[in-house]
Amino acid sequence: MKHHIIVKFKKEAPALNEILPDIEKIFEGVLEVPGVKSYNLILNCIDRSNRYNLMIVIDMEKSALEAYDNCKAHHIWKDNYSKYIESKAIFDSE
């Protein structure tokens, strides 16, 4: 399963190129969750106000979703970055 997190940051958030290395470090931690195979951070290539900025795609077994939701990396992501997020969408696909 692919777990997509699509994020639009607030205008007052730090520049994405400044925080991306930290986000990358955080998501390295999801690889410790049994059933998580990989992750990918994808930047939007178009800078328009009606676009989202970042898509995080985590390849995992469906059964790993609950463990991912409860893992340390997921909580660090939410604790450190939710204040900068204007909106997000979560989408899961086969």
Secondary structure, 3 states (H helix, E strand, C coil): CEEEEEEEECCCCCCHHHHHHHHHHHHHHHHHCCCEEEEEEEECCCCCCCCCCEEEEEEECHHHHHHHHHCHHHHHHHHHHHHHEEEEEEEEEC
